[in-house]
């Protein structure tokens, strides 16, 4: 076993904990992003009245209606 100074031990520990914490943060942000996207897509797919209430531009509303018809969501 090699002899390490207190400073070296602290430095190694800091590096390990920093990258471990960074990885954990990235992992959880990715998971929360997927959950948010999934909820948005559920509302987009199954709650057309909710979406239509917030679309103000008639062209965008027509695009949304055409998209629903094209994908067969209004059956």
C-alpha positions, 0 to 999 in steps of 0.5 A: 500500500502506498503512502498518500498525503492527507492532501492527496487523499482529500483530492482523490476523494473529492474527484470521486465524489464530484464525478459520482454526484455529477453522474447521479444528477445527469441520470436523474435529470434524464429520467425526469425529462423522459417522464415529462415528455411522456406526460406531454405526449399523453396529453397531446394524444388523449386530451385534444380539447386541452391542447385546442384550448391553448392553440390561438393561431388558426393555422396551427390549429388546422395543423394539429387537427390534420396531424390527429386525422393523419395519425388516426387519433380521432377514431 
